[in-house]
Amino acid sequence: MKASLKLKHSTIMNILIASALITPSVAIASDDTYRFRMVNAEDTADSPAGRGMQRWADLIEERSNGRMTAQVFHQGALGNVSEVFDHMLMGGVDMVIATAPTTYDNRVGVMSLPYLFLDWEEAQAAWERGGWMNEVVEPIFTDMGLKMFGSYPWGFTGVATRGDYALSLDEAQSKALKVRAIPAFPVPQTVQAMGYHSVPLDWNEVYTAIQTGVVDGDAGNIIYWDYEFFGEILDYFVHTKHFFGQAALMMNQDTWESLDEEDQQIVATAAYEVVDQQFADAQAEDEYWIATAQEGGMEYIELSDQQLTELAKHVREEVWQQAEDEFGSELIQEILSHTQLEN
């Protein structure tokens, strides 16, 4: 009788041990809880960036069954873009949607190389999930201590001006138009190569500078920014398409690595969904703001194919040589290997 009980006990134990050996192939649900600090450093809560950040937070909370929640901050709540970036690098902020500044690594500037693309299809092929530009820039973000999930696209930029405008290099030079540029390579250099007088200014100085005539306009933004923030004092938007405007979805690397595999998957897939949705929506949003700006009295001017080709060729010749000195020839050649451009 005792032997029989021992046998049964031994059989049960063997079954339990075998089950335990099989079970690890099935993911064990995490029970850790998190309260992330997420920042949309680009715009207000009801802007495309604000909605994208809130969607990222909502998806994370939903897919973790409420274990991971977030406090979402919007433009200016925790300082300007540079200050928010500093907070993220130090771990005071966990996730950010922002245009990454070049302060900590100038190689981030490759995201703003002029005339890298001329249409949406090229840009999306490069920046969509698994695209070659992601493979180029992700190691740069890693070196800064950040996890980069992808590009959050706005669209192709232009030159918005007051009083007059230019459609070519010669016109910009002859009219001596002065326009604001983001104070980081290669933006001022690109604007200068387009024939304008480039005036590097921080964002909070732009309105007053246009209003007082320090500059004639703004160069380097999509029409949404120029119409929404300066529409009452700007008259023209020339769609020069010199940059592909975008932000990045980023996360502090230490915070990312502190998550177990399941939670990393939740955060990453939510980010990828936000990026994919923005690529699906961004072109239509840009077209909406082009129409809205025209209805509001801003004259929208699109360059002809010939004008665009001539301007792009000249600017690439001027700026891409400087980019090799700034970023290193190896990085530039890697980018060129994926394009039809010549350097």
C-alpha positions in Angstrom: 0.0 0.0 0.0 2.8 2.4 1.0 4.7 1.4 -2.1 1.7 2.1 -4.2 1.3 5.6 -2.7 5.0 6.3 -3.2 4.6 5.3 -6.9 1.6 7.5 -7.4 3.4 10.4 -5.6 6.5 9.9 -7.8 4.4 9.8 -10.9 2.7 13.1 -10.0 6.0 14.8 -9.2 7.4 13.7 -12.5 4.4 15.2 -14.3 4.8 18.5 -12.4 8.6 18.6 -13.2 7.9 17.9 -16.8 5.3 20.6 -16.9 7.7 23.1 -15.3 10.3 22.4 -17.9 7.8 23.0 -20.7 6.2 26.1 -19.3 9.1 28.6 -19.9 8.3 28.5 -23.6 5.1 30.4 -22.8 5.7 34.1 -21.8 5.1 34.7 -18.1 3.0 37.8 -17.6 4.9 40.7 -15.9 3.4 42.1 -12.7 5.6 45.2 -12.5 3.8 48.6 -12.4 5.1 51.8 -13.9 4.1 55.5 -14.1 6.0 57.0 -17.1 6.6 60.7 -17.7 5.9 61.3 -21.4 6.5 64.6 -23.2 5.3 66.0 -26.5 7.9 68.8 -26.8 6.6 69.9 -30.2 3.2 71.4 -29.8 -0.1 71.5 -27.8 -2.2 68.6 -26.7 -4.6 68.9 -29.6 -1.9 69.0 -32.3 -0.8 65.9 -34.3 2.2 65.4 -32.0 0.0 65.8 -28.9 -2.5 63.3 -30.2 0.3 60.9 -31.1 1.9 61.1 -27.7 -1.5 60.5 -26.0 -2.2 57.6 -28.2 1.2 56.1 -27.3 0.4 56.4 -23.6 -3.2 55.0 -24.1 -2.0 52.0 -26.0 0.7 51.2 -23.4 -1.9 51.4 -20.6 -4.5 49.3 -22.5 -2.1 46.6 -23.5 -0.6 46.3 -20.0 -4.1 46.1 -18.5 -3.3 49.3 -16.5 0.0 48.2 -15.1 1.8 50.9 -17.1 0.3 54.3 -17.0 1.7 57.7 -18.0 1.6 61.4 -17.1 1.6 63.2 -20.4 3.1 66.8 -20.7 2.9 69.0 -23.7 4.9 71.9 -25.2 6.5 74.1 -22.6 5.2 72.3 -19.5 8.7 71.0 -18.7 10.8 73.6 -20.6 11.8 74.0 -24.2 13.0 71.1 -26.5 16.6 71.3 -25.3 15.5 71.2 -21.6 13.2 68.3 -22.2 16.0 66.4 -24.0 18.3 67.0 -21.0 15.6 65.7 -18.7 15.2 62.5 -20.8 19.0 61.9 -20.9 19.2 62.3 -17.1 16.2 60.0 -16.6 13.8 62.6 -15.3 11.6 62.1 -18.4 11.0 58.6 -19.9 9.6 59.1 -23.4 9.5 62.1 -25.7 8.3 63.1 -29.2 10.6 65.9 -30.4 13.0 67.0 -33.0 16.3 65.8 -31.5 18.8 68.6 -31.0 22.4 68.2 -32.1 23.8 69.3 -28.7 24.9 65.9 -27.6 25.8 64.4 -30.9 26.0 66.4 -34.1 25.4 63.3 -36.2 21.7 63.7 -35.4 21.9 66.4 -38.1 21.9 63.8 -40.8 18.1 63.6 -40.3 18.0 67.2 -41.8 20.2 66.7 -44.8 18.7 68.9 -47.6 17.0 67.3 -50.6 17.6 63.8 -49.4 14.1 63.0 -50.7 11.9 64.7 -53.2 8.6 62.9 -52.6 6.6 61.0 -49.9 7.3 57.6 -51.4 11.1 58.0 -51.1 10.8 59.4 -47.6 8.5 56.6 -46.3 10.6 53.9 -47.8 13.6 55.3 -45.9 11.9 56.1 -42.6 9.1 53.5 -42.2 9.7 50.6 -39.7 12.7 48.6 -41.0 13.6 51.4 -43.4 17.2 52.2 -44.1 17.4 55.6 -42.5 16.2 54.1 -39.2 19.2 51.7 -39.5 21.5 54.7 -40.0 20.3 56.8 -37.1 19.3 54.3 -34.4 23.0 53.6 -33.4 23.5 57.4 -33.0 20.6 57.6 -30.5 21.9 54.5 -28.7 25.3 56.2 -28.3 23.4 59.1 -26.6 21.7 56.8 -24.2 18.3 56.7 -26.0 16.1 54.1 -27.5 14.7 55.5 -30.8 11.5 53.9 -32.1 11.1 55.8 -35.4 10.4 59.0 -37.3 7.2 60.9 -36.6 6.8 62.7 -40.0 5.4 66.1 -40.7 6.1 66.6 -44.4 8.2 68.7 -46.7 9.3 72.1 -45.6 9.2 75.5 -47.4 10.0 79.2 -47.1 7.3 81.4 -45.7 7.8 85.2 -46.1 6.3 88.6 -45.7 6.0 91.2 -48.5 7.9 89.3 -51.2 9.1 85.8 -52.1 11.6 84.0 -54.3 11.3 81.0 -56.7 14.9 80.5 -57.5 18.5 81.0 -56.1 18.9 84.1 -58.2 15.7 85.7 -57.0 16.5 85.0 -53.4 19.9 86.6 -53.8 18.7 89.6 -55.8 15.9 90.4 -53.4 18.2 89.9 -50.4 15.5 88.1 -48.4 16.4 87.3 -44.8 14.8 84.2 -43.3 15.1 82.5 -39.9 16.8 79.1 -39.7 17.1 76.6 -36.9 20.6 77.3 -35.4 22.1 73.9 -36.0 24.0 72.4 -39.0 22.9 71.8 -41.7 19.9 74.2 -41.5 21.5 77.6 -41.8 24.0 76.4 -44.4 21.1 75.0 -46.5 19.1 78.2 -46.3 22.2 80.1 -47.3 22.8 77.8 -50.3 19.3 78.5 -51.4 20.2 82.1 -51.9 18.7 83.6 -48.7 20.4 85.5 -45.9 20.2 82.9 -43.1 19.5 84.2 -39.7 19.7 81.5 -36.9 17.0 82.1 -34.3 15.4 80.1 -31.6 11.7 79.4 -32.0 10.5 81.8 -29.3 12.2 84.7 -31.1 10.7 84.2 -34.6 7.4 86.0 -34.3 8.9 89.2 -33.0 11.8 89.0 -35.5 9.3 88.8 -38.4 7.1 91.5 -36.9 9.9 94.0 -36.5 11.6 93.2 -39.8 14.7 91.5 -38.4 13.8 88.7 -40.8 11.4 88.5 -43.7 10.2 85.1 -42.8 10.8 81.5 -41.7 12.6 78.7 -43.5 12.5 75.1 -42.6 9.0 74.3 -41.4 5.9 72.7 -43.0 3.1 75.1 -43.7 1.2 74.1 -40.6 3.8 75.7 -38.3 4.1 78.9 -40.3 0.4 79.4 -40.8 -0.7 78.5 -37.2 2.0 80.6 -35.4 2.8 83.4 -37.9 -0.1 83.4 -40.4 -1.3 86.8 -39.5 2.1 88.4 -40.4 3.2 86.1 -43.3 2.0 86.4 -46.9 3.6 83.6 -48.9 4.7 80.0 -48.6 7.0 78.7 -51.3 7.1 74.9 -51.1 10.8 74.4 -51.7 10.8 70.9 -50.1 14.4 71.4 -48.9 13.9 69.3 -45.7 11.7 66.4 -44.8 10.3 67.6 -41.5 10.0 65.1 -38.7 10.3 64.4 -35.0 11.4 61.2 -33.3 9.8 58.9 -30.8 12.5 58.3 -28.1 12.9 56.7 -24.7 15.6 56.9 -22.0 17.8 53.8 -22.6 18.1 52.9 -18.9 14.4 53.0 -18.5 14.0 50.8 -21.6 16.5 48.3 -20.4 14.8 48.1 -16.9 11.7 46.7 -18.5 11.3 43.0 -19.0 10.8 41.5 -22.4 7.1 41.5 -22.3 6.9 45.2 -21.3 9.5 46.2 -23.9 7.2 44.6 -26.4 4.2 46.5 -25.2 6.0 49.9 -25.3 7.7 49.2 -28.7 4.6 47.9 -30.6 2.6 50.9 -29.3 5.3 53.3 -30.5 5.4 51.5 -33.9 1.6 51.8 -34.3 1.8 55.5 -33.6 4.6 55.9 -36.2 2.7 53.9 -38.8 -0.5 55.9 -38.2 1.3 59.2 -38.6 2.8 58.1 -41.9 -0.7 57.1 -43.0 -2.1 60.5 -41.9 0.7 63.0 -42.4 0.4 63.7 -46.1 -3.3 64.3 -45.9 -2.7 66.6 -42.9 -0.2 68.6 -44.8 -2.6 69.0 -47.7 -5.3 70.1 -45.3 -3.1 72.8 -43.9 -2.1 73.9 -47.4 -5.7 74.4 -48.2 -6.4 76.0 -44.8 -3.6 78.5 -45.2 -4.8 79.5 -48.6 -8.3 80.0 -47.3 -6.8 82.2 -44.6 -5.1 84.4 -47.1 -1.6 83.0 -47.4 -0.5 82.5 -51.0 0.8 79.0 -51.6 3.4 78.5 -54.4 4.7 75.2 -55.6 7.9 75.0 -57.6 7.9 73.4 -61.0 9.7 70.2 -61.5 12.5 72.0 -63.3 12.8 74.7 -60.6 12.9 72.1 -57.8 15.5 69.9 -59.6 17.8 72.9 -60.3 17.6 74.2 -56.7 18.0 70.7 -55.2 21.1 70.0 -57.3 22.8 73.3 -56.3 22.0 72.9 -52.6 23.3 69.3 -52.5 26.5 70.3 -54.1 27.0 73.1 -51.6 25.9 71.4 -48.4 26.6 67.7 -48.8 30.4 68.4 -49.1 30.2 70.3 -45.8 28.2 67.4 -44.3 31.1 65.0 -44.9 33.4 67.3 -42.8 30.7 67.6 -40.1 29.5 64.0 -39.9 32.3 62.0 -41.4 32.6 60.6 -44.9 31.8 57.1 -43.7 28.3 58.1 -42.5 27.5 60.2 -45.6 28.7 57.4 -47.9 26.4 55.0 -46.1 23.5 57.3 -46.7 24.4 57.8 -50.3 24.6 54.1 -50.9 20.8 53.9 -50.3 19.9 56.8 -52.6 20.3 57.8 -56.2 22.1 61.0 -55.2 25.7 61.7 -56.2 28.2 63.5 -53.9 
